[in-house]
């Protein structure tokens, strides 16, 4: 056996070539240096360099422990994170490899050692999401003569469930089903087909993720609405399997089945390292997958290492169970018979000391929340060399959304243009500063300093731009269902007046975007003039029918404007030729046309969908819908003209698979479409979307919607009951034989989730953190107001309705 390099040599190379001084952080060093057969539980706080640790740990296996690249499997939660992990492995791996080859030639390494280093192929490391790893292994291990099932994207699953599970046999009109789904949502009924589809898919996915027996639920259920849900799921799955298709939960279930049957013999006989990032967002089905692979890795002399942070677990609505993370050492010991070493990565290299202190205080202010965290979890630490510039936490609260948007926009535009702004401090919030004023219901905050005080806020980035700033909120929607404006709308409009552009493609439902309406309307005008086929189908939901008719009206108005280009053919002429089925520069009308081909030709006249960064996202969502639904229907998103019957059927199919899903809200902007943020716009994003990102200035919306104390918004600031996710967990999990976790009631889980959401938001900030909202909700209440006012845990209340507060927040 040829020795590779020692760990000491590896560490020296990392410092010299990669300029990463891992020796100065004992926690990071312990994680990277751990023995090949030592399994680890790495609790990585925000900004603690976990990606650095993961990559260097993998490279240490290769260069020090002589592990082959194909013996390593490393997964993370999103495709973007997986791509970043792969990119970093390749970048750093080749730098170390090239250095060693040069050194080997100079120092006279023996030939076999140089050969081994030269033959390291980092691309052989199996990295990705658990789903992409499953797909890779299923493809490689496919039996000759068999076809792999096609895995459909999530936005296609909703369209499929809507069409197959709801519209077929008019199930969406079933009152038992409407009532059952309404109970989960805390309403009388749910009637919107798109929302119904989303909820049924959530139920189906939860059944898979918690590994429950659906037949047992059917046999024991006495609720006719629940039976309707199961029937919709059965029809959906039957339709998919009939087309050799599966969705991602079905893929993971198939993958586990084949792992348990040991069908991946070559992979399992070699695997030594199982490394899982973002483990706090794992579900039971995925845990079983990881433990099964780890069983062989440990047998082969390797280990399983998981990395994550329970305080950053956000995906309960996707089936994640944070308890699998907090209890990982015990669960791994019981299932795999191993000892797991616990390492806490505490030092935060991202944020200033004030921001770190706020995050620590916020995570610890609620005593009951501590029971949902990793046991004996240490606080986050600010490294000594990171202590310097330290802008206080800032609060900006105003009486109305319009005033709040104006003052916040002024601050943002000044920062972008000048780099530094100066603001007067109105008062300083701390835990002792509440004072009741006379007999009014308003509470004021006394400044600790009676004299006028000013604060300077600055962005250090040399090439600072709007993209250095992120506005984080629960919902990025700019209008409500009643088309009332919400705060992101006011913020966009006031910023645009100050020449600051915004990136918020989720701000409006895609069917309400003017360019999308024109685009879809033009396609409909071309393929079905005078709504002939649309009127023939009496099953089209009335709301979708009205929306599609409005699209056509907007398209005709757009054509009347005679948009560029007008040569060699105008838009109106192009549409009229299509309506008449009259060939243009062709001998005869084709026997079939792909809808995508028509779409791309119409784009010639719609600049917004081609040139604007938000417009490009909308276009991608539409084209993905057309392409992805093509395999899921008889005519493959083509229009056939060889017979009248086929023309009617193929166009009708497009209505149901493309246009009705868009019109009914069944097509949304997926996170995968937002992987690249523009470099010149302010980002308005959900807190979920911000996870894993960081910005010099972060503005967290802690109450722009709370102008009144309404019970239906209490779940966003102080939950009074469990929500849909918690209710669904309780209904499904009782059928799971393997989910033995600590029991917390629905309200406590709702509080836990809300705490984690704001912890993630606060910890995205590097230099400046600003909390914004309406004045009406920041002061909480005193005992007399207790039954009328709702406190806000984002501002320092615990679930016992006690105000703990923050150390200091400068109100401007």
Buried (B, 14 or more C-beta within 10 A) or exposed (E): EEEBBEBEBBBEBBBEBBEBEBBEBEBBBBBBBBEBBBBBBBBBBBBBBBBBBBBBBBBBBBBBBBBBBBBBBBBBBBBBBBBBBBEBBBEBBEBBBEBBBEBBEEEEBEEEBBEBBEEBEBEEBBBBBBBBBBBBBBEEEEEEEEEEBEBBBBBBBBBBBBBBBBBBEEBBEBEBBBBBBBBBBEEEBBBBBBBBBBBBBBBBBBBBBBBBEBEEBEEEEEEEBBBBBBBBBBBBBEBBEEBEBBBBBBBBBBBBEBBEEEBBEEBBEBBBBBBBBBBBBBBBBBBBBBBBBBBBBBEBEBBBBBBBBBBBBBBBBBBBBBBBBBBBBEBBEEBBEBEBBBBBBBBBBBBBBBBBBBBBBBBBBBEBBEEBBBEEBEBBBBBEEBEEEBBBBBBBBBEBBBBBBBBBBBBBBBBBEEBEBEBEBBBBBBBEBBEEEEEEEEBEBBBEEEEEBEBEBBBEBEEBBBBBBBBBBBBBBBBEEEEEEBBBBBBBBBBEEBEBBBBBBBBBBBBBBEBBBBBBBBBBBBBBBEBEBBEEBEEBBEBBBEBBBBBBEBBBEBBEEEBEEEEEBBBBEBBBBBBEEEEEEEEEBBEBBBBBEBBEBBBBBBEBBEEBBBBBBBBBBBBBBBBBBBBBBEBBBBBBBEEEEBBBBBBBBBBBBBBBBBBBBBBBBBBBBBEEBBEEBBBBBBBBBBBBBBBBBBBBBBBBBBBEBEEEBBBBBBBEBBBBBBBBBEBBBEBBEEBEBEEBEBBBBBBBBBBBBBBBBBBBBBBBBBBBBBBBBBBBBEEEBEEEBBBBBBBBBBBEBBBBBBBBBBBB
